[in-house]
Structures are given as structure tokens and as C-alpha cells.
Amino acid sequence: MVQPLRAVRPRCPRCLRAHSACLCRWATPVAHPVEVLILQHPLEVHEAKGTARLLHLSLPRSRMAVGETFGAEALHALLTAPFDTRSAAPRAVLLYPASPHDAALGLPAPPALDPAWLQAPERLRLVVLDGTWRKSRKMLHLNPALQRLPRLPLVHPPASRYAALRKAHQLHQLSTLEATCAALAQLEGHRETFTPLLRAFDGFVAQQATWQSR
């Protein structure tokens, strides 16, 4: 028996969501000296509850690439190539917590983050892995270049505003958008800069929660 073709819903070319679920209204551009590179797991691309696309649309100095494993040359370019011709070569830092289990998983200890780097946030490129904890862990394991980056753990992370959509296994676990805003505030020293984006994020969460309850 031939199955009928399922209609393909048109998608917004900017946020890649179905037009009925377009999140562009919540995009809230903010100024940020630190560059952001978002590496998104393929299974997160069309995840309705995902926050990386909204984050990318709100951060003018951000780039986004999708993949679980990146070729060595491609990843090197993502980590080191200037976003524009006026920029100096960036210093890439991985947003990732310190993990005592790295050695047991065969991962080398990451290099220490040079305190001098923190004095010039405009030279930094914050690398963010977008995926569940398990997915991001696998991305780290499969891409040796990421293992060689110094890490930036969050210091006193805020409570998540995301609980209505995704249940965290631990209290300190944040959405990609929340974690990145917290990291940028930590690096730049201006938490209030990201308040408008976080307020817009609250609207996005409320919208998604309403759709989930239908």
C-alpha cells in the first residue's frame, strides 16, 4: 500500500522553524566584545525547545556550525579564522565545566586558561557545544581539537529559567542560551547587558510551554 506523502510545512528561512512556530520575534540583539562560536549537534537543529538558533540571531558576533564530528581542517578554521578582516586571530576558549572523569574516558587534561587572556575579552572566541549533556560529551570526545582548548567553567551559575521546557538533571544545568549569556557576563563583567535577551527568552519559554500543553 502506498503511503500518502506528508505535507512539508514551510519554514522561516531565518530561524528554520515552521512559520507557525517562528522564534524571530524573540531575537534581541545585544552588544558583546567576545566572539561566540556555536557548534550544534545535528539532532538539535529542528528541536522545538532548542535555544541555540535564538542565541545566534541575538549575538551579532556569533557563528554557528552543525555537526557531531568536524574534519580537522574545518574545525581549525572555525576555531582560528577571523570572523572579519578587521579582527585579530582569536583565542578560543571552550565553555565546559571542569570534569574529574576526563582521564577515565581517555581525554587529556585541558590546558589552563591564561589569566592574561581575560584582560582582552575582544580577543576571545567562546566555543559553545549545543546539545544534551550526553551529546556534547560525545562531540568533545570525537573532536580532539576541542579537547586541546582551555576551558571556561561557569562560576556561580544562575538558576535556570528553562525548567518549564526541559528538566535538568542537576540544578546548575542551563540551556545553551542561558549558559552562554552567563559566560559572556562572566568574561565581560557586565551581566546587565544580557537582561533584555533573557527577558525575551522568558517569552520564548512561555510560548513553547503553551504549545506543549495543547
Phi and psi in degrees as GROMACS dihedral restraints (atoms count N, CA, C in turn):
[ dihedral_restraints ]
;  ai    aj    ak    al  type     phi  dphi    fc
    3     4     5     6     1   -81.6    20    10
    4     5     6     7     1   124.9    20    10
    6     7     8     9     1   -78.6    20    10
    7     8     9    10     1   138.7    20    10
    9    10    11    12     1   -65.7    20    10
   10    11    12    13     1   145.6    20    10
   12    13    14    15     1   -68.4    20    10
   13    14    15    16     1   134.9    20    10
   15    16    17    18     1   -82.6    20    10
   16    17    18    19     1   132.3    20    10
   18    19    20    21     1   -63.9    20    10
   19    20    21    22     1   136.9    20    10
   21    22    23    24     1   -92.4    20    10
   22    23    24    25     1   119.9    20    10
   24    25    26    27     1   -73.0    20    10
   25    26    27    28     1   133.8    20    10
   27    28    29    30     1   -64.1    20    10
   28    29    30    31     1   143.2    20    10
   30    31    32    33     1  -115.1    20    10
   31    32    33    34     1   149.5    20    10
   33    34    35    36     1   -67.5    20    10
   34    35    36    37     1   127.7    20    10
   36    37    38    39     1   -69.8    20    10
   37    38    39    40     1   -15.5    20    10
   39    40    41    42     1   -89.2    20    10
   40    41    42    43     1   -49.5    20    10
   42    43    44    45     1  -102.8    20    10
   43    44    45    46     1    -7.8    20    10
   45    46    47    48     1    69.5    20    10
   46    47    48    49     1    10.6    20    10
   48    49    50    51     1   -92.5    20    10
   49    50    51    52     1   160.0    20    10
   51    52    53    54     1   -57.7    20    10
   52    53    54    55     1   146.3    20    10
   54    55    56    57     1   -56.7    20    10
   55    56    57    58     1   -32.6    20    10
   57    58    59    60     1   -69.2    20    10
   58    59    60    61     1   -19.4    20    10
   60    61    62    63     1  -118.3    20    10
   61    62    63    64     1    20.8    20    10
   63    64    65    66     1   -56.1    20    10
   64    65    66    67     1   134.5    20    10
   66    67    68    69     1  -107.1    20    10
   67    68    69    70     1     7.8    20    10
   69    70    71    72     1   -60.0    20    10
   70    71    72    73     1   -28.8    20    10
   72    73    74    75     1   -62.7    20    10
   73    74    75    76     1   -22.4    20    10
   75    76    77    78     1   -93.2    20    10
   76    77    78    79     1    -7.5    20    10
   78    79    80    81     1   -63.8    20    10
   79    80    81    82     1   126.4    20    10
   81    82    83    84     1  -133.6    20    10
   82    83    84    85     1    91.5    20    10
   84    85    86    87     1   -60.4    20    10
   85    86    87    88     1   136.2    20    10
   87    88    89    90     1  -132.1    20    10
   88    89    90    91     1   152.2    20    10
   90    91    92    93     1   -81.3    20    10
   91    92    93    94     1   136.4    20    10
   93    94    95    96     1  -153.4    20    10
   94    95    96    97     1   118.6    20    10
   96    97    98    99     1   -63.2    20    10
   97    98    99   100     1   -37.5    20    10
   99   100   101   102     1   -73.8    20    10
  100   101   102   103     1   129.2    20    10
  102   103   104   105     1   -72.6    20    10
  103   104   105   106     1   154.8    20    10
  105   106   107   108     1  -131.0    20    10
  106   107   108   109     1   127.7    20    10
  108   109   110   111     1  -113.2    20    10
  109   110   111   112     1   117.2    20    10
  111   112   113   114     1  -101.7    20    10
  112   113   114   115     1   117.9    20    10
  114   115   116   117     1  -102.2    20    10
  115   116   117   118     1   110.5    20    10
  117   118   119   120     1  -102.7    20    10
  118   119   120   121     1   130.6    20    10
  120   121   122   123     1   -65.3    20    10
  121   122   123   124     1   139.3    20    10
  123   124   125   126     1   -55.5    20    10
  124   125   126   127     1   -32.7    20    10
  126   127   128   129     1   -72.9    20    10
  127   128   129   130     1    -7.5    20    10
  129   130   131   132     1   -94.8    20    10
  130   131   132   133     1    -9.5    20    10
  132   133   134   135     1   -57.7    20    10
  133   134   135   136     1   -46.3    20    10
  135   136   137   138     1  -109.8    20    10
  136   137   138   139     1    23.0    20    10
  138   139   140   141     1   -73.5    20    10
  139   140   141   142     1   117.8    20    10
  141   142   143   144     1   -60.3    20    10
  142   143   144   145     1   -30.5    20    10
  144   145   146   147     1   -91.8    20    10
  145   146   147   148     1     0.0    20    10
  147   148   149   150     1   -68.3    20    10
  148   149   150   151     1   151.4    20    10
  150   151   152   153     1  -117.9    20    10
  151   152   153   154     1    -4.3    20    10
  153   154   155   156     1   -66.2    20    10
  154   155   156   157     1   -39.9    20    10
  156   157   158   159     1   -64.9    20    10
  157   158   159   160     1   -42.6    20    10
  159   160   161   162     1   -61.4    20    10
  160   161   162   163     1   -40.8    20    10
  162   163   164   165     1   -60.8    20    10
  163   164   165   166     1   -48.4    20    10
  165   166   167   168     1   -60.3    20    10
  166   167   168   169     1   -42.1    20    10
  168   169   170   171     1   -67.6    20    10
  169   170   171   172     1   -19.3    20    10
  171   172   173   174     1   -99.5    20    10
  172   173   174   175     1   -11.0    20    10
  174   175   176   177     1  -112.2    20    10
  175   176   177   178     1   102.9    20    10
  177   178   179   180     1   -59.5    20    10
  178   179   180   181     1   -31.1    20    10
  180   181   182   183     1   -98.9    20    10
  181   182   183   184     1    48.6    20    10
  183   184   185   186     1  -128.0    20    10
  184   185   186   187     1   155.8    20    10
  186   187   188   189     1  -133.6    20    10
  187   188   189   190     1   156.6    20    10
  189   190   191   192     1  -135.8    20    10
  190   191   192   193     1   134.2    20    10
  192   193   194   195     1  -135.0    20    10
  193   194   195   196     1   143.6    20    10
  195   196   197   198     1  -110.1    20    10
  196   197   198   199     1   133.1    20    10
  198   199   200   201     1   165.3    20    10
  199   200   201   202     1   157.3    20    10
  201   202   203   204     1   -96.9    20    10
  202   203   204   205     1   -40.2    20    10
  204   205   206   207     1  -124.0    20    10
  205   206   207   208     1   131.3    20    10
  207   208   209   210     1  -112.6    20    10
  208   209   210   211     1   139.8    20    10
  210   211   212   213     1   -60.5    20    10
  211   212   213   214     1   152.4    20    10
  213   214   215   216     1   -58.0    20    10
  214   215   216   217     1   -46.1    20    10
  216   217   218   219     1   -68.2    20    10
  217   218   219   220     1   -41.6    20    10
  219   220   221   222     1   -64.0    20    10
  220   221   222   223     1   -42.7    20    10
  222   223   224   225     1   -69.5    20    10
  223   224   225   226     1   -37.8    20    10
  225   226   227   228     1   -58.8    20    10
  226   227   228   229     1   -42.6    20    10
  228   229   230   231     1   -65.3    20    10
  229   230   231   232     1   -41.2    20    10
  231   232   233   234     1   -61.6    20    10
  232   233   234   235     1   -35.6    20    10
  234   235   236   237     1   -82.5    20    10
  235   236   237   238     1   -28.9    20    10
  237   238   239   240     1  -119.2    20    10
  238   239   240   241     1   -22.1    20    10
  240   241   242   243     1   -72.6    20    10
  241   242   243   244     1   133.9    20    10
  243   244   245   246     1   -59.8    20    10
  244   245   246   247     1   144.8    20    10
  246   247   248   249     1   -69.4    20    10
  247   248   249   250     1   -29.3    20    10
  249   250   251   252     1  -145.8    20    10
  250   251   252   253     1   166.1    20    10
  252   253   254   255     1   -68.7    20    10
  253   254   255   256     1   -16.0    20    10
  255   256   257   258     1   -87.2    20    10
  256   257   258   259     1   -10.2    20    10
  258   259   260   261     1   -89.5    20    10
  259   260   261   262     1   147.4    20    10
  261   262   263   264     1   -79.8    20    10
  262   263   264   265     1   166.2    20    10
  264   265   266   267     1   -59.3    20    10
  265   266   267   268     1   130.9    20    10
  267   268   269   270     1   -80.3    20    10
  268   269   270   271     1   162.7    20    10
  270   271   272   273     1  -108.3    20    10
  271   272   273   274     1   107.1    20    10
  273   274   275   276     1   -80.2    20    10
  274   275   276   277     1   134.4    20    10
  276   277   278   279     1  -131.3    20    10
  277   278   279   280     1   132.3    20    10
  279   280   281   282     1   -91.4    20    10
  280   281   282   283     1   124.3    20    10
  282   283   284   285     1   -76.5    20    10
  283   284   285   286     1   102.7    20    10
  285   286   287   288     1  -163.8    20    10
  286   287   288   289     1   138.6    20    10
  288   289   290   291     1   -71.3    20    10
  289   290   291   292     1   153.0    20    10
  291   292   293   294     1   -63.4    20    10
  292   293   294   295     1   134.1    20    10
  294   295   296   297     1  -127.7    20    10
  295   296   297   298     1   119.5    20    10
  297   298   299   300     1   -72.5    20    10
  298   299   300   301     1    -7.3    20    10
  300   301   302   303     1   -96.2    20    10
  301   302   303   304     1     3.6    20    10
  303   304   305   306     1   -57.7    20    10
  304   305   306   307     1   -47.3    20    10
  306   307   308   309     1   -62.1    20    10
  307   308   309   310     1   -39.6    20    10
  309   310   311   312     1   -65.0    20    10
  310   311   312   313     1   -26.1    20    10
  312   313   314   315     1   -93.5    20    10
  313   314   315   316     1     4.3    20    10
  315   316   317   318     1    81.3    20    10
  316   317   318   319     1    15.7    20    10
  318   319   320   321     1   -93.2    20    10
  319   320   321   322     1   137.1    20    10
  321   322   323   324     1   -71.5    20    10
  322   323   324   325     1   155.6    20    10
  324   325   326   327     1   -67.4    20    10
  325   326   327   328     1   132.5    20    10
  327   328   329   330     1   -71.1    20    10
  328   329   330   331     1   154.6    20    10
  330   331   332   333     1   -67.8    20    10
  331   332   333   334     1   154.1    20    10
  333   334   335   336     1   -70.0    20    10
  334   335   336   337     1   146.4    20    10
  336   337   338   339     1   -76.8    20    10
  337   338   339   340     1   119.5    20    10
  339   340   341   342     1   -66.0    20    10
  340   341   342   343     1   120.0    20    10
  342   343   344   345     1   -57.0    20    10
  343   344   345   346     1   -27.1    20    10
  345   346   347   348     1   -64.9    20    10
  346   347   348   349     1   -29.7    20    10
  348   349   350   351     1   -61.6    20    10
  349   350   351   352     1   -33.3    20    10
  351   352   353   354     1   -70.7    20    10
  352   353   354   355     1   -13.6    20    10
  354   355   356   357     1   -80.9    20    10
  355   356   357   358     1   -10.4    20    10
  357   358   359   360     1  -132.7    20    10
  358   359   360   361     1    72.6    20    10
  360   361   362   363     1   -60.2    20    10
  361   362   363   364     1   -26.2    20    10
  363   364   365   366     1   -68.1    20    10
  364   365   366   367     1   -12.6    20    10
  366   367   368   369     1   -93.3    20    10
  367   368   369   370     1    -6.5    20    10
  369   370   371   372     1   -88.0    20    10
  370   371   372   373     1   148.5    20    10
  372   373   374   375     1  -125.0    20    10
  373   374   375   376     1   109.0    20    10
  375   376   377   378     1   -80.7    20    10
  376   377   378   379     1   120.6    20    10
  378   379   380   381     1   -98.9    20    10
  379   380   381   382     1   123.8    20    10
  381   382   383   384     1  -119.7    20    10
  382   383   384   385     1   128.9    20    10
  384   385   386   387     1   -95.9    20    10
  385   386   387   388     1   119.5    20    10
  387   388   389   390     1  -101.2    20    10
  388   389   390   391     1   110.3    20    10
  390   391   392   393     1   173.1    20    10
  391   392   393   394     1   172.9    20    10
  393   394   395   396     1   -62.0    20    10
  394   395   396   397     1   168.3    20    10
  396   397   398   399     1   -55.9    20    10
  397   398   399   400     1   -44.3    20    10
  399   400   401   402     1   -65.2    20    10
  400   401   402   403     1   -42.2    20    10
  402   403   404   405     1   -65.9    20    10
  403   404   405   406     1   -44.7    20    10
  405   406   407   408     1   -66.4    20    10
  406   407   408   409     1   -35.0    20    10
  408   409   410   411     1   -63.3    20    10
  409   410   411   412     1   -40.0    20    10
  411   412   413   414     1   -68.1    20    10
  412   413   414   415     1   -39.2    20    10
  414   415   416   417     1   -59.8    20    10
  415   416   417   418     1   -41.4    20    10
  417   418   419   420     1   -64.4    20    10
  418   419   420   421     1   -41.8    20    10
  420   421   422   423     1   -67.1    20    10
  421   422   423   424     1   -34.6    20    10
  423   424   425   426     1   -86.4    20    10
  424   425   426   427     1   -10.7    20    10
  426   427   428   429     1  -123.7    20    10
  427   428   429   430     1    92.3    20    10
  429   430   431   432     1   -55.5    20    10
  430   431   432   433     1   -31.9    20    10
  432   433   434   435     1   -62.3    20    10
  433   434   435   436     1   -31.8    20    10
  435   436   437   438     1   -70.7    20    10
  436   437   438   439     1   -33.0    20    10
  438   439   440   441     1   -66.6    20    10
  439   440   441   442     1   -23.9    20    10
  441   442   443   444     1   -89.3    20    10
  442   443   444   445     1     1.5    20    10
  444   445   446   447     1   -86.4    20    10
  445   446   447   448     1   143.1    20    10
  447   448   449   450     1   -64.8    20    10
  448   449   450   451     1   149.6    20    10
  450   451   452   453     1  -106.6    20    10
  451   452   453   454     1   150.3    20    10
  453   454   455   456     1  -117.8    20    10
  454   455   456   457     1   103.4    20    10
  456   457   458   459     1   -83.6    20    10
  457   458   459   460     1   150.9    20    10
  459   460   461   462     1   -76.4    20    10
  460   461   462   463     1   137.1    20    10
  462   463   464   465     1  -101.9    20    10
  463   464   465   466     1   121.6    20    10
  465   466   467   468     1    51.0    20    10
  466   467   468   469     1    61.2    20    10
  468   469   470   471     1   -62.6    20    10
  469   470   471   472     1   147.4    20    10
  471   472   473   474     1   -73.4    20    10
  472   473   474   475     1   165.6    20    10
  474   475   476   477     1   -67.3    20    10
  475   476   477   478     1   145.6    20    10
  477   478   479   480     1   -73.6    20    10
  478   479   480   481     1   142.5    20    10
  480   481   482   483     1   -98.3    20    10
  481   482   483   484     1    11.9    20    10
  483   484   485   486     1  -107.0    20    10
  484   485   486   487     1     1.0    20    10
  486   487   488   489     1   -60.5    20    10
  487   488   489   490     1   -26.3    20    10
  489   490   491   492     1   -67.5    20    10
  490   491   492   493     1   -18.9    20    10
  492   493   494   495     1  -107.7    20    10
  493   494   495   496     1   -47.0    20    10
  495   496   497   498     1  -132.0    20    10
  496   497   498   499     1   129.1    20    10
  498   499   500   501     1   -81.5    20    10
  499   500   501   502     1   123.6    20    10
  501   502   503   504     1   -83.9    20    10
  502   503   504   505     1   145.3    20    10
  504   505   506   507     1   -77.3    20    10
  505   506   507   508     1   -25.4    20    10
  507   508   509   510     1  -134.7    20    10
  508   509   510   511     1   154.3    20    10
  510   511   512   513     1   -63.0    20    10
  511   512   513   514     1   -30.1    20    10
  513   514   515   516     1   -84.7    20    10
  514   515   516   517     1    -2.3    20    10
  516   517   518   519     1   -77.9    20    10
  517   518   519   520     1   127.9    20    10
  519   520   521   522     1  -119.5    20    10
  520   521   522   523     1   163.0    20    10
  522   523   524   525     1   -68.3    20    10
  523   524   525   526     1   165.3    20    10
  525   526   527   528     1   -58.7    20    10
  526   527   528   529     1   -42.7    20    10
  528   529   530   531     1   -64.0    20    10
  529   530   531   532     1   -47.0    20    10
  531   532   533   534     1   -63.0    20    10
  532   533   534   535     1   -45.1    20    10
  534   535   536   537     1   -63.5    20    10
  535   536   537   538     1   -40.1    20    10
  537   538   539   540     1   -68.3    20    10
  538   539   540   541     1   -42.6    20    10
  540   541   542   543     1   -60.5    20    10
  541   542   543   544     1   -41.8    20    10
  543   544   545   546     1   -64.7    20    10
  544   545   546   547     1   -40.4    20    10
  546   547   548   549     1   -66.9    20    10
  547   548   549   550     1   -42.5    20    10
  549   550   551   552     1   -64.5    20    10
  550   551   552   553     1   -41.5    20    10
  552   553   554   555     1   -62.8    20    10
  553   554   555   556     1   -38.3    20    10
  555   556   557   558     1   -65.5    20    10
  556   557   558   559     1   -41.0    20    10
  558   559   560   561     1   -75.4    20    10
  559   560   561   562     1   -37.6    20    10
  561   562   563   564     1   -95.8    20    10
  562   563   564   565     1   -18.8    20    10
  564   565   566   567     1    77.7    20    10
  565   566   567   568     1    19.3    20    10
  567   568   569   570     1  -133.6    20    10
  568   569   570   571     1    78.4    20    10
  570   571   572   573     1   -62.5    20    10
  571   572   573   574     1   -32.8    20    10
  573   574   575   576     1   -66.3    20    10
  574   575   576   577     1   -21.0    20    10
  576   577   578   579     1   -56.6    20    10
  577   578   579   580     1   -33.8    20    10
  579   580   581   582     1   -97.5    20    10
  580   581   582   583     1     3.8    20    10
  582   583   584   585     1   -59.6    20    10
  583   584   585   586     1   -45.4    20    10
  585   586   587   588     1   -60.3    20    10
  586   587   588   589     1   -38.3    20    10
  588   589   590   591     1   -68.0    20    10
  589   590   591   592     1   -41.2    20    10
  591   592   593   594     1   -67.2    20    10
  592   593   594   595     1   -32.8    20    10
  594   595   596   597     1   -68.0    20    10
  595   596   597   598     1   -40.7    20    10
  597   598   599   600     1   -63.8    20    10
  598   599   600   601     1   -37.5    20    10
  600   601   602   603     1   -60.7    20    10
  601   602   603   604     1   -37.9    20    10
  603   604   605   606     1   -59.2    20    10
  604   605   606   607     1   -39.3    20    10
  606   607   608   609     1   -64.9    20    10
  607   608   609   610     1   -41.3    20    10
  609   610   611   612     1   -61.1    20    10
  610   611   612   613     1   -45.2    20    10
  612   613   614   615     1   -61.8    20    10
  613   614   615   616     1   -44.1    20    10
  615   616   617   618     1   -62.6    20    10
  616   617   618   619     1   -41.3    20    10
  618   619   620   621     1   -61.8    20    10
  619   620   621   622     1   -47.7    20    10
  621   622   623   624     1   -64.7    20    10
  622   623   624   625     1   -39.6    20    10
  624   625   626   627     1   -63.9    20    10
  625   626   627   628     1   -36.4    20    10
  627   628   629   630     1   -65.1    20    10
  628   629   630   631     1   -43.1    20    10
  630   631   632   633     1   -66.5    20    10
  631   632   633   634     1   -36.8    20    10
  633   634   635   636     1   -65.2    20    10
  634   635   636   637     1   -31.3    20    10
  636   637   638   639     1   -81.2    20    10
  637   638   639   640     1    -7.2    20    10
